[in-house]
Amino acid sequence: MISSTPHSPARPSGEFSTPLLLSTTRAKKKKLQSFVESSLFRTAMADAPRSTVLVTGAGGRTGQIAYRKLKERSDRFVARGLVRTEESKEKIGGGDDVYVADIRDADRITPAVQGIDALIILTSAVPKMKPDFDPSKGGRPEFYYEDGSYPEQVDWIGQKNQIDAAKNAGVKHIVLVGSMGGTNPNHPLNSLGNGNILVWKRKAEQYLADSGIPYTIIRPGGLLDKEGGVRELIVGKDDELLQTDTKTIPRADVAEVCVQALQFEEAKFKAFDLASKPEGVGTLTKDFKALFSQITTRF
């Protein structure tokens, strides 16, 4: 029996009868392409050599975070730490990849930098409050530096020793964390213990910039012991951010920027101030390549 219902002309194989089916096929192709590309990316990452990175000052509050972040990304980095005491070494796990050395002694640094690709410098002199301060009597606390631990010895000589050792070892990139405020010789931080800490930090930064080694100099604002990765980060120059309301940043975000700087050419041969907007304000920073691309200052 022949049907009286007219038939539609036959369609070539592979042609679909509705836009919905066509759209579905395109989506599948796009998904397949994305899968292939991501698989190739993962394969490339697996085949890529890992960078060996030394964090000095790894026993400090920011240094511990940077060292931990590198350890957590073991697919990309081989982490090393350098601390001043055995006690600090135990505090961050006591592994064989943690070296104990006094950065004021140039020869002691050499074993830690042998074979590394990059160096993150997070060492700093730390002033101490004089014990006789009584807040109930008003006034301001006084600070001092222990003998041998003044900024000139730690932030200048100690950092110069690290830069020299890294250069002799053929290190390809140095990330140095300094501080905002260095353009003002009368900044209050310089008066703490009569140490002129920002003056000596700035001298070390200039030494690195003149060394010929690819560098990234990060000058954060006031450091906060708060959660990282939840704020919009802001870069600036010449202490301009100190004239705004956004002049602080969590230590964890500083550590993250250090690690991210190792991964982008856009971060090399640049120096910048770093701060963050308050949590919940602005847009969370995720694109670090774009962040580094904003920076135009070499020092």
C-alpha positions as CSV (number, residue, x, y, z in Angstrom):
1,M,0.0,0.0,0.0
2,I,1.3,3.4,-0.9
3,S,1.0,6.1,1.7
4,S,-0.8,9.2,0.6
5,T,1.5,11.3,2.9
6,P,4.1,13.1,0.9
7,H,7.7,12.4,1.8
8,S,10.3,15.0,2.3
9,P,13.3,14.8,0.0
10,A,16.1,12.6,1.3
11,R,18.8,14.6,3.1
12,P,22.5,13.9,2.6
13,S,24.1,11.9,5.3
14,G,25.3,14.1,8.1
15,E,22.7,16.9,7.5
16,F,20.3,17.3,10.4
17,S,16.7,18.2,10.2
18,T,16.5,20.8,12.9
19,P,18.5,23.7,14.2
20,L,18.5,22.0,17.7
21,L,20.4,19.0,16.4
22,L,22.8,21.2,14.5
23,S,23.4,23.2,17.7
24,T,23.9,20.1,19.7
25,T,26.5,18.7,17.3
26,R,28.4,22.0,17.3
27,A,28.4,21.9,21.1
28,K,29.8,18.4,21.1
29,K,32.5,19.3,18.6
30,K,33.5,22.3,20.8
31,K,33.6,20.2,23.9
32,L,35.7,17.6,22.1
33,Q,38.1,20.3,20.9
34,S,38.3,21.7,24.4
35,F,39.0,18.3,25.8
36,V,41.8,17.6,23.2
37,E,43.4,21.0,23.9
38,S,43.3,20.6,27.7
39,S,44.7,17.1,27.3
40,L,47.5,18.4,25.2
41,F,48.1,21.2,27.7
42,R,48.3,18.7,30.6
43,T,50.7,16.6,28.6
44,A,52.8,19.6,27.8
45,M,52.8,20.6,31.5
46,A,53.8,17.1,32.5
47,D,56.7,17.1,30.1
48,A,57.9,20.6,31.0
49,P,60.8,20.7,33.4
50,R,60.1,21.9,36.8
51,S,61.8,25.0,38.1
52,T,63.8,24.8,41.3
53,V,63.1,27.8,43.4
54,L,64.8,28.9,46.7
55,V,62.8,31.0,49.2
56,T,65.1,32.8,51.6
57,G,63.5,34.0,54.8
58,A,61.3,30.9,54.6
59,G,60.9,30.9,58.4
60,G,59.2,34.3,58.4
61,R,55.5,34.9,58.2
62,T,55.4,35.7,54.5
63,G,58.3,33.4,53.6
64,Q,56.5,30.4,55.1
65,I,53.5,31.0,52.9
66,A,55.6,31.4,49.8
67,Y,57.5,28.2,50.5
68,R,54.3,26.3,51.2
69,K,52.7,27.6,47.9
70,L,55.7,26.3,45.9
71,K,55.5,22.9,47.7
72,E,51.8,22.7,46.8
73,R,52.6,23.2,43.1
74,S,55.0,20.3,42.9
75,D,54.0,19.8,39.2
76,R,55.7,23.1,38.4
77,F,58.2,23.8,41.1
78,V,60.9,22.1,43.2
79,A,60.8,24.1,46.4
80,R,63.8,24.9,48.6
81,G,63.9,27.1,51.7
82,L,66.6,28.9,53.6
83,V,66.2,29.8,57.2
84,R,68.5,31.2,59.9
85,T,68.2,28.6,62.7
86,E,67.5,24.9,63.2
87,E,64.4,25.9,65.1
88,S,63.0,27.7,62.0
89,K,63.8,24.7,59.9
90,E,61.7,22.5,62.1
91,K,58.9,25.0,62.1
92,I,58.5,24.6,58.3
93,G,58.8,20.8,58.3
94,G,62.5,20.2,58.7
95,G,63.0,18.6,55.3
96,D,66.2,18.1,53.4
97,D,65.2,20.9,51.0
98,V,65.5,23.5,53.9
99,Y,68.9,25.0,54.4
100,V,70.2,26.7,57.5
101,A,72.5,29.6,56.8
102,D,73.3,33.2,57.9
103,I,72.8,35.5,54.9
104,R,75.4,37.9,56.3
105,D,78.0,35.2,55.6
106,A,78.4,35.0,51.8
107,D,80.0,31.5,51.8
108,R,77.2,30.0,53.8
109,I,74.6,30.8,51.1
110,T,76.4,29.0,48.3
111,P,75.2,25.5,48.8
112,A,71.5,26.6,48.9
113,V,71.7,28.4,45.5
114,Q,73.5,25.7,43.6
115,G,71.3,24.3,40.9
116,I,68.3,26.6,41.4
117,D,66.5,28.4,38.6
118,A,65.0,31.2,40.6
119,L,65.3,32.9,43.9
120,I,62.6,34.6,46.1
121,I,64.2,37.0,48.6
122,L,62.0,37.4,51.7
123,T,64.6,38.2,54.3
124,S,64.3,41.3,56.4
125,A,65.6,42.9,59.6
126,V,63.0,42.9,62.3
127,P,62.9,45.5,65.0
128,K,62.0,44.5,68.6
129,M,60.1,46.5,71.1
130,K,62.0,47.5,74.2
131,P,60.6,45.5,77.1
132,D,60.2,48.4,79.5
133,F,57.3,50.0,77.5
134,D,54.1,50.4,79.6
135,P,51.1,51.3,77.4
136,S,49.1,52.4,80.5
137,K,51.5,55.4,80.8
138,G,50.8,56.6,77.3
139,G,53.5,57.6,74.9
140,R,55.0,55.5,72.1
141,P,57.0,52.3,72.3
142,E,60.6,52.3,71.5
143,F,62.3,49.8,69.2
144,Y,65.8,48.4,68.8
145,Y,67.7,45.9,66.6
146,E,69.8,43.2,68.0
147,D,73.6,43.5,67.5
148,G,74.5,42.3,64.1
149,S,70.9,42.4,62.9
150,Y,70.6,46.0,61.8
151,P,69.0,46.7,58.4
152,E,72.4,47.6,57.0
153,Q,73.6,44.1,57.8
154,V,70.5,42.2,56.9
155,D,68.7,44.2,54.2
156,W,71.8,45.5,52.4
157,I,74.8,43.2,53.0
158,G,72.6,40.1,53.5
159,Q,70.6,40.7,50.3
160,K,73.7,41.7,48.3
161,N,75.3,38.4,49.3
162,Q,72.2,36.5,48.1
163,I,72.2,38.4,44.7
164,D,75.9,37.8,44.2
165,A,75.6,34.1,45.1
166,A,72.6,33.7,42.7
167,K,74.5,35.5,39.9
168,N,77.5,33.2,40.3
169,A,75.2,30.2,40.3
170,G,73.6,31.2,37.0
171,V,70.1,31.9,38.5
172,K,67.7,33.0,35.8
173,H,65.2,35.2,37.9
174,I,65.2,36.9,41.3
175,V,62.1,38.1,43.0
176,L,62.9,40.6,45.7
177,V,60.3,41.7,48.2
178,G,61.0,45.2,49.6
179,S,58.6,47.7,51.0
180,M,56.6,50.8,50.1
181,G,57.9,54.1,51.6
182,G,61.4,54.0,50.1
183,T,61.0,57.3,48.3
184,N,60.7,59.1,51.6
185,P,63.9,59.2,53.7
186,N,61.9,60.6,56.6
187,H,59.4,57.7,56.6
188,P,58.6,56.6,60.2
189,L,59.9,53.1,59.5
190,N,63.4,54.6,59.1
191,S,63.3,55.9,62.6
192,L,62.6,52.5,64.3
193,G,65.8,51.7,66.2
194,N,67.6,54.3,64.1
195,G,67.9,51.6,61.5
196,N,67.0,53.4,58.3
197,I,65.5,50.1,57.1
198,L,63.8,51.5,53.9
199,V,67.1,53.2,52.9
200,W,69.0,49.9,53.0
201,K,66.2,48.0,51.4
202,R,66.2,50.5,48.5
203,K,69.9,50.1,48.1
204,A,69.6,46.4,47.7
205,E,66.8,46.8,45.2
206,Q,69.0,49.1,43.1
207,Y,71.8,46.6,43.3
208,L,69.6,43.9,42.0
209,A,68.3,46.1,39.2
210,D,71.9,46.9,38.1
211,S,73.0,43.2,38.4
212,G,71.9,42.1,34.9
213,I,69.8,39.3,36.3
214,P,66.1,39.2,35.3
215,Y,64.3,40.6,38.3
216,T,61.0,41.4,39.8
217,I,60.9,43.9,42.7
218,I,57.7,43.9,44.8
219,R,57.1,46.7,47.3
220,P,54.0,45.8,49.3
221,G,52.2,48.1,51.6
222,G,51.3,47.3,55.2
223,L,51.1,43.5,55.6
224,L,48.0,41.9,57.0
225,D,47.7,38.5,58.5
226,K,44.4,37.8,56.7
227,E,43.2,35.3,54.1
228,G,44.6,35.7,50.6
229,G,43.1,35.1,47.2
230,V,39.8,37.0,48.0
231,R,40.7,40.6,47.0
232,E,41.4,42.8,44.0
233,L,45.2,43.6,43.9
234,I,46.5,47.0,42.9
235,V,49.9,47.9,41.5
236,G,51.4,51.4,41.6
237,K,54.7,53.2,41.6
238,D,56.8,55.8,43.6
239,D,54.7,55.3,46.7
240,E,51.6,56.9,45.1
241,L,49.4,54.2,46.8
242,L,50.5,55.6,50.2
243,Q,48.4,58.7,49.4
244,T,45.2,56.5,49.0
245,D,43.0,54.4,51.3
246,T,44.3,51.2,49.6
247,K,47.8,50.7,51.1
248,T,47.7,47.4,52.8
249,I,47.7,43.8,51.6
250,P,47.5,40.3,53.1
251,R,50.8,38.4,53.4
252,A,49.3,35.5,51.5
253,D,48.6,37.7,48.5
254,V,52.2,39.0,48.5
255,A,53.4,35.4,48.5
256,E,51.1,34.5,45.7
257,V,52.4,37.4,43.6
258,C,55.9,36.2,44.2
259,V,55.1,32.7,42.9
260,Q,53.1,34.1,39.9
261,A,56.0,36.4,38.9
262,L,58.1,33.3,38.2
263,Q,55.6,32.2,35.5
264,F,55.3,35.3,33.3
265,E,57.7,37.1,31.2
266,E,55.6,40.2,31.8
267,A,56.9,40.3,35.4
268,K,60.6,40.5,34.5
269,F,62.7,43.7,34.7
270,K,59.9,45.4,36.6
271,A,59.5,47.1,40.0
272,F,56.2,48.0,41.5
273,D,54.2,48.9,44.6
274,L,51.5,46.4,45.7
275,A,48.3,46.7,47.7
276,S,44.8,45.4,47.7
277,K,41.2,46.7,47.9
278,P,39.2,45.6,51.0
279,E,37.6,42.2,50.8
280,G,34.3,42.4,48.9
281,V,35.3,45.5,47.0
282,G,36.2,45.4,43.4
283,T,36.9,42.3,41.3
284,L,39.0,39.4,42.6
285,T,42.4,39.3,40.8
286,K,42.8,36.0,38.9
287,D,44.7,37.1,35.7
288,F,48.2,37.8,36.9
289,K,49.6,38.1,33.4
290,A,47.2,41.1,33.0
291,L,48.3,42.5,36.4
292,F,52.0,42.4,35.4
293,S,51.2,43.8,32.0
294,Q,50.0,47.0,33.7
295,I,53.4,47.7,35.1
296,T,55.8,49.9,33.1
297,T,58.4,50.9,35.7
298,R,61.8,49.2,35.8
299,F,62.7,50.7,39.2
